[in-house]
Amino acid sequence: MASISGVMRRASSLLLVVLSFAAAVAAAAECKGKVFLTIDTGHMEPAEAIAAILRKHDVKATFFVANEPTKRGDTSLDPAWGPFWRARVAEGHAFGNHTWRHWYLRRDVGADKVAYVSRDGTTELLDQAAFCAELKRVDDAFAGMTGRRLDPIWRAPGGRTTPRALKFARACGYARHVHWAKAGFLGDELPSDRYPNERLLERALRNVKVGDILMMHLGIWSRKDPFWPQLDPLIAGLKARGLCFATLTEGGGRAQTGSQPGSPFAGANVHVREFPASSRAPMKVPG
């Protein structure tokens, strides 16, 4: 016959399971609405630290992936980054396309092309086949490292699109273009002397609301005092307000369907800004 102590141990274990389940149900019931954290590639130095913050808070994000130069001298889709991306796939994050070269879509040209411009002003005119090839390189590189294709969402560098670029993307299998909310622009690419981390954090905690798409990067070259450590208190603070986090593929992700920068789309809390080719940080943060 089982000992009393053994029965009690099993009962205690069962109680812990029940209490854990009840706590999870209670937490879900307290969720007042979803927000959507999106993270674009960057110089990648804080990539592992950002991933650790997400794990700490059990937050799933949507990563927008481009092949960008990194501080260690390779690029963000170099095979050496395979372990990082495979780990993020295993954790259940979502992944969208951010173009291969991270140039800027400036304007439609002629009857069938779009101007694709680098930060130094180099311009290529892409037809639909060339545009799709630019996106396909990202998908192929990511799938080659992880065994997983990208989700059918994309974000143009700088958030700037053109009617033809959106049309091309749909033909390539990317029907949804994702901007971000005005309050969701976290400001990690702004100059830290003018926009200190404390100000950016306070602004986000005050203004982010249900349905907002948040945007930050895996490292910004120009910012002297990196913003990314503020992600920890930001997530904690938003959760304390009753907000919960979801990926854009978990239902309710609000992505652009309009054809112009700034086009409204149903129910979306979004904000579009346009970049000069030489900068990632030309704008003032409101409020």
C-alpha positions in Angstrom: 0.0 0.0 0.0 1.3 3.4 -0.9 2.7 5.4 2.0 0.8 8.5 3.2 3.9 10.6 2.4 3.8 9.3 -1.2 0.1 10.0 -1.6 0.7 13.5 -0.2 3.5 14.1 -2.6 1.4 13.1 -5.5 -1.5 15.3 -4.2 0.9 18.2 -3.8 2.1 17.7 -7.4 -1.4 17.6 -8.7 -2.3 20.7 -6.7 0.7 22.6 -8.3 -0.5 21.6 -11.7 -4.0 22.8 -11.0 -2.8 26.0 -9.5 -0.5 26.6 -12.5 -3.4 26.0 -14.9 -5.7 28.3 -12.9 -3.0 31.0 -12.9 -2.6 30.7 -16.7 -6.4 30.9 -17.1 -6.6 34.0 -14.9 -3.7 35.7 -16.7 -5.5 35.0 -20.0 -8.7 36.4 -18.6 -7.0 39.6 -17.5 -5.7 40.3 -21.0 -7.4 43.5 -22.1 -6.2 43.2 -25.7 -3.2 42.4 -27.9 -0.3 44.4 -29.1 2.2 43.2 -31.7 5.9 43.5 -31.2 7.8 43.6 -34.5 11.6 43.5 -34.6 13.6 44.3 -37.8 17.1 43.1 -38.4 20.0 45.5 -37.6 23.7 45.2 -36.7 22.7 42.2 -34.6 25.0 42.9 -31.6 22.1 42.7 -29.1 20.2 39.9 -30.9 20.8 37.2 -28.2 20.1 39.6 -25.4 16.8 40.7 -27.0 15.9 37.0 -27.5 16.6 36.4 -23.8 14.2 39.3 -22.8 11.5 37.8 -25.0 12.0 34.4 -23.3 12.0 35.9 -19.9 8.5 37.4 -20.5 7.2 34.6 -22.7 6.6 37.0 -25.5 6.4 36.0 -29.2 7.5 38.6 -31.7 7.4 39.0 -35.4 10.8 39.4 -36.9 11.3 41.2 -40.3 14.4 39.8 -41.8 16.9 41.4 -44.2 20.5 40.6 -45.0 22.1 43.5 -43.1 25.8 44.0 -42.2 26.5 43.1 -38.6 29.0 44.3 -36.0 30.9 41.0 -36.2 31.7 41.5 -39.9 29.2 39.2 -41.6 25.6 39.7 -42.5 22.4 38.8 -40.6 21.5 36.0 -43.1 25.0 34.6 -43.2 24.9 30.9 -42.4 26.8 31.6 -39.2 23.5 33.1 -37.9 21.7 29.8 -38.5 21.7 28.8 -34.8 20.2 32.1 -33.8 17.4 31.9 -36.4 16.7 28.2 -35.7 16.3 29.0 -32.0 13.8 31.7 -32.7 11.8 29.4 -35.0 11.8 26.8 -32.2 10.5 29.4 -29.8 7.4 30.1 -32.0 8.1 33.6 -33.3 6.8 34.8 -36.7 9.0 35.9 -39.6 8.4 38.3 -42.4 10.4 39.6 -45.3 12.4 42.9 -45.1 14.1 42.7 -48.5 17.5 41.3 -49.2 19.6 44.5 -49.5 17.5 46.8 -47.3 17.4 49.5 -49.9 14.5 52.0 -50.2 11.5 51.9 -52.5 11.3 55.5 -53.7 8.9 55.7 -56.6 7.2 53.9 -59.5 9.0 54.4 -62.8 7.5 54.1 -66.3 5.0 51.4 -66.9 6.4 48.5 -65.1 9.3 49.4 -62.7 10.0 50.7 -59.2 13.1 52.6 -58.1 15.1 50.8 -55.5 17.7 53.1 -53.9 20.6 52.4 -51.6 21.6 54.8 -48.8 24.5 56.1 -50.9 22.1 56.9 -53.7 22.7 54.0 -56.0 19.5 53.3 -57.9 18.2 50.1 -59.6 15.0 49.9 -61.5 13.2 46.7 -60.6 10.5 45.0 -62.7 8.3 42.4 -61.1 10.7 39.6 -61.7 13.6 41.4 -60.2 11.5 42.6 -57.2 10.3 39.1 -56.5 13.9 37.9 -56.8 14.9 40.4 -54.1 12.3 39.0 -51.7 13.0 35.4 -52.7 16.7 35.6 -51.7 15.6 36.4 -48.2 13.1 33.5 -48.1 15.6 31.0 -49.6 18.4 32.0 -47.2 16.1 31.8 -44.2 14.6 28.5 -45.2 18.1 27.1 -45.9 19.1 27.8 -42.3 16.0 27.0 -40.5 13.9 24.6 -42.7 11.0 27.1 -42.4 9.7 29.5 -45.0 8.9 33.1 -44.1 5.3 34.0 -43.4 3.5 35.9 -46.3 4.1 39.3 -44.8 6.7 41.9 -45.5 7.9 45.3 -44.5 9.6 47.7 -46.8 12.8 49.4 -45.4 11.7 52.6 -43.8 8.1 51.5 -44.1 8.0 53.2 -47.5 6.1 51.5 -50.3 4.7 52.4 -53.7 1.5 51.2 -55.4 3.5 49.1 -57.8 5.8 47.7 -55.1 2.7 46.5 -53.2 1.3 45.0 -56.4 4.6 43.3 -57.1 4.8 41.9 -53.6 1.3 40.4 -53.8 2.3 38.7 -57.0 5.4 37.3 -55.2 3.1 35.8 -52.4 3.4 38.7 -49.9 -0.2 40.0 -49.7 0.3 41.9 -46.4 2.6 44.9 -45.9 3.1 45.8 -42.3 3.7 49.3 -40.9 3.6 50.2 -37.2 1.5 52.4 -34.9 2.4 56.0 -34.2 2.8 55.1 -30.5 4.5 51.8 -31.5 7.4 53.6 -33.1 9.8 52.9 -30.2 12.4 55.3 -31.4 15.5 53.0 -31.1 17.0 54.6 -34.2 16.7 58.2 -33.0 19.7 60.1 -31.6 20.1 59.3 -28.0 21.2 62.8 -27.0 17.9 64.2 -28.1 15.7 61.2 -27.3 17.1 59.5 -24.2 15.9 56.0 -23.3 13.9 57.2 -20.3 11.8 59.5 -22.5 11.2 56.9 -25.2 10.2 54.3 -22.6 7.9 56.6 -20.7 6.3 57.7 -24.0 5.6 54.1 -25.1 4.2 53.0 -21.7 1.9 56.0 -21.8 0.7 55.9 -25.4 0.7 52.2 -26.6 -2.8 50.9 -26.8 -4.7 47.8 -27.8 -4.1 46.8 -31.4 -0.8 48.8 -31.8 2.0 47.3 -33.8 5.4 48.1 -32.1 8.6 48.4 -34.0 12.3 48.1 -33.0 15.5 46.7 -34.4 18.2 44.1 -33.6 20.8 46.9 -33.2 21.1 50.4 -34.6 24.5 51.7 -35.8 23.9 55.4 -35.2 22.4 55.4 -31.6 25.1 55.9 -29.0 23.0 54.7 -26.0 21.2 51.6 -27.2 17.4 51.5 -26.5 17.1 47.7 -26.5 17.6 47.2 -22.7 14.4 49.1 -22.3 12.5 46.3 -23.9 12.5 44.5 -20.5 10.7 47.2 -18.5 8.6 48.0 -21.6 7.1 44.5 -21.8 6.6 44.4 -18.1 4.9 47.7 -18.0 2.6 47.0 -20.9 1.7 43.6 -19.3 0.9 45.4 -16.1 -1.6 47.5 -18.0 -3.3 44.3 -19.1 -1.9 44.2 -22.6 -0.7 40.9 -24.0 1.6 40.2 -26.9 0.9 38.2 -30.1 2.6 37.7 -33.4 1.1 39.1 -36.6 0.2 35.6 -37.7 -1.8 34.7 -34.5 -5.0 36.5 -35.7 -5.6 40.2 -35.5 -2.3 41.4 -36.9 -3.0 44.6 -38.7 -1.1 45.0 -41.9 -1.4 47.5 -44.8 -3.5 46.8 -47.8 -3.5 50.3 -49.2 -1.4 51.3 -52.1 0.3 54.5 -50.8 2.4 55.3 -47.8 0.0 56.4 -45.2 -3.1 54.7 -46.7 -5.6 53.8 -44.0 -6.5 50.1 -43.5 -9.4 48.8 -41.5 -8.9 48.9 -37.7 -5.2 49.5 -37.9 -3.2 51.6 -35.5 -0.4 52.5 -37.9 2.0 55.2 -38.6 4.1 55.6 -41.7 7.2 57.7 -42.1 9.4 58.3 -45.1 13.2 58.1 -44.9 15.8 59.9 -47.0 18.1 57.3 -48.5 21.0 58.3 -46.2 19.2 58.0 -42.9 17.1 55.8 -40.6 16.2 58.6 -38.3 14.9 61.7 -39.9 11.8 62.3 -37.8 10.7 63.8 -34.5 8.9 61.6 -32.0 5.5 63.0 -31.1 4.3 63.4 -27.5 
